[in-house]
Amino acid sequence: MLAETICSAVSVAGLGIAAVTAYRKRFLAATRIAAYSLVPIGLVLTGAVEWAVDTAFSPSAWLGFGLLGGAWLLFMTTRAIEQRGGGTRKERKAAARAAEREAVAPAASAP
């Protein structure tokens, strides 16, 4: 109930600002402001606000978000380690051998 009231108030305020902007002959900006101000009331009418409020106060939802954040952190950590050159021992040895082969005689040219 409170979220719907706040969204409605934000929409009405935005439409008022759009009207003032249109009065000042800035129609493109007024149209853009009106579009943005219709989003909160659209979210209320579709039920997205109720879903968000139910999710915000649900401990299991927060646990899920925490697990997703932990998984993302693990993925980013492993990616950073790979980019620094710290793969497995086998990968590092293969990379060192490839670099050594290229350094010895990459492609000899005739003098």
C-alpha beads as a LAMMPS data file, in Angstrom:
LAMMPS data file: protein, C-alpha beads

111 atoms
110 bonds

1 atom types
1 bond types

-500.0 500.0 xlo xhi
-500.0 500.0 ylo yhi
-500.0 500.0 zlo zhi

Masses

1 110.0

Atoms # bond

1 1 1 0.000 0.000 0.000
2 1 1 2.738 2.451 0.914
3 1 1 4.856 1.563 -2.118
4 1 1 1.900 2.121 -4.438
5 1 1 1.223 5.516 -2.887
6 1 1 4.857 6.559 -3.238
7 1 1 4.995 5.407 -6.870
8 1 1 1.796 7.277 -7.652
9 1 1 3.131 10.444 -6.037
10 1 1 6.384 10.177 -7.980
11 1 1 4.451 9.747 -11.230
12 1 1 2.208 12.741 -10.546
13 1 1 5.221 14.896 -9.613
14 1 1 7.034 13.831 -12.779
15 1 1 4.038 14.647 -14.944
16 1 1 3.854 18.057 -13.278
17 1 1 7.514 18.696 -14.054
18 1 1 6.880 17.549 -17.647
19 1 1 3.993 20.030 -17.922
20 1 1 6.179 22.895 -16.697
21 1 1 8.926 21.853 -19.125
22 1 1 6.431 21.764 -22.007
23 1 1 5.163 25.214 -21.005
24 1 1 8.746 26.456 -21.448
25 1 1 8.651 25.133 -25.045
26 1 1 11.070 22.253 -24.435
27 1 1 8.801 19.582 -25.854
28 1 1 11.409 16.872 -26.431
29 1 1 12.631 17.078 -22.837
30 1 1 9.028 17.233 -21.575
31 1 1 8.143 14.074 -23.489
32 1 1 11.179 12.278 -22.062
33 1 1 10.296 13.363 -18.507
34 1 1 6.697 12.224 -18.999
35 1 1 7.920 8.825 -20.202
36 1 1 10.140 8.404 -17.148
37 1 1 7.369 9.505 -14.809
38 1 1 4.957 6.889 -16.173
39 1 1 7.332 4.009 -15.297
40 1 1 6.556 3.864 -11.524
41 1 1 2.789 3.759 -12.032
42 1 1 3.264 1.143 -14.759
43 1 1 5.253 -0.996 -12.334
44 1 1 2.473 -0.685 -9.766
45 1 1 -0.194 -1.715 -12.257
46 1 1 1.774 -4.766 -13.430
47 1 1 2.360 -5.969 -9.873
48 1 1 6.143 -5.646 -10.035
49 1 1 6.236 -3.394 -6.965
50 1 1 4.386 -5.950 -4.849
51 1 1 6.793 -8.668 -6.009
52 1 1 9.793 -6.451 -5.170
53 1 1 8.438 -5.664 -1.700
54 1 1 7.757 -9.353 -1.032
55 1 1 11.277 -10.199 -2.186
56 1 1 12.902 -7.455 -0.115
57 1 1 11.487 -8.836 3.131
58 1 1 12.045 -12.527 2.393
59 1 1 15.027 -14.148 4.173
60 1 1 15.219 -16.952 1.617
61 1 1 15.423 -14.393 -1.201
62 1 1 18.316 -12.654 0.563
63 1 1 20.026 -16.007 1.045
64 1 1 19.623 -16.658 -2.682
65 1 1 21.061 -13.252 -3.559
66 1 1 23.970 -13.940 -1.209
67 1 1 24.673 -17.274 -2.874
68 1 1 24.525 -15.684 -6.328
69 1 1 26.932 -12.992 -5.166
70 1 1 29.302 -15.599 -3.750
71 1 1 29.231 -17.566 -6.998
72 1 1 29.931 -14.401 -8.989
73 1 1 32.836 -13.592 -6.657
74 1 1 34.301 -17.071 -7.173
75 1 1 33.997 -16.766 -10.955
76 1 1 35.674 -13.342 -10.978
77 1 1 38.475 -14.534 -8.669
78 1 1 39.318 -17.497 -10.868
79 1 1 39.206 -15.297 -13.962
80 1 1 41.591 -12.779 -12.389
81 1 1 44.000 -15.557 -11.400
82 1 1 43.954 -16.961 -14.948
83 1 1 44.669 -13.538 -16.435
84 1 1 47.628 -13.021 -14.105
85 1 1 49.166 -16.194 -15.479
86 1 1 48.463 -18.478 -12.573
87 1 1 46.817 -21.496 -14.143
88 1 1 47.577 -25.078 -13.219
89 1 1 51.160 -26.320 -13.151
90 1 1 50.605 -28.236 -16.374
91 1 1 49.293 -25.115 -18.133
92 1 1 52.240 -23.014 -16.941
93 1 1 54.766 -25.616 -18.151
94 1 1 53.098 -25.831 -21.564
95 1 1 53.137 -22.041 -21.886
96 1 1 56.819 -21.916 -20.869
97 1 1 57.747 -24.582 -23.470
98 1 1 55.860 -22.721 -26.187
99 1 1 57.584 -19.461 -25.291
100 1 1 60.991 -21.193 -25.255
101 1 1 60.433 -22.684 -28.727
102 1 1 59.524 -19.297 -30.159
103 1 1 62.529 -17.634 -28.509
104 1 1 65.060 -20.151 -29.842
105 1 1 64.326 -19.984 -33.565
106 1 1 61.005 -18.483 -34.498
107 1 1 61.575 -18.407 -38.254
108 1 1 65.127 -18.120 -39.481
109 1 1 65.567 -15.983 -42.546
110 1 1 68.283 -16.294 -45.150
111 1 1 71.002 -13.620 -45.013

Bonds

1 1 1 2
2 1 2 3
3 1 3 4
4 1 4 5
5 1 5 6
6 1 6 7
7 1 7 8
8 1 8 9
9 1 9 10
10 1 10 11
11 1 11 12
12 1 12 13
13 1 13 14
14 1 14 15
15 1 15 16
16 1 16 17
17 1 17 18
18 1 18 19
19 1 19 20
20 1 20 21
21 1 21 22
22 1 22 23
23 1 23 24
24 1 24 25
25 1 25 26
26 1 26 27
27 1 27 28
28 1 28 29
29 1 29 30
30 1 30 31
31 1 31 32
32 1 32 33
33 1 33 34
34 1 34 35
35 1 35 36
36 1 36 37
37 1 37 38
38 1 38 39
39 1 39 40
40 1 40 41
41 1 41 42
42 1 42 43
43 1 43 44
44 1 44 45
45 1 45 46
46 1 46 47
47 1 47 48
48 1 48 49
49 1 49 50
50 1 50 51
51 1 51 52
52 1 52 53
53 1 53 54
54 1 54 55
55 1 55 56
56 1 56 57
57 1 57 58
58 1 58 59
59 1 59 60
60 1 60 61
61 1 61 62
62 1 62 63
63 1 63 64
64 1 64 65
65 1 65 66
66 1 66 67
67 1 67 68
68 1 68 69
69 1 69 70
70 1 70 71
71 1 71 72
72 1 72 73
73 1 73 74
74 1 74 75
75 1 75 76
76 1 76 77
77 1 77 78
78 1 78 79
79 1 79 80
80 1 80 81
81 1 81 82
82 1 82 83
83 1 83 84
84 1 84 85
85 1 85 86
86 1 86 87
87 1 87 88
88 1 88 89
89 1 89 90
90 1 90 91
91 1 91 92
92 1 92 93
93 1 93 94
94 1 94 95
95 1 95 96
96 1 96 97
97 1 97 98
98 1 98 99
99 1 99 100
100 1 100 101
101 1 101 102
102 1 102 103
103 1 103 104
104 1 104 105
105 1 105 106
106 1 106 107
107 1 107 108
108 1 108 109
109 1 109 110
110 1 110 111
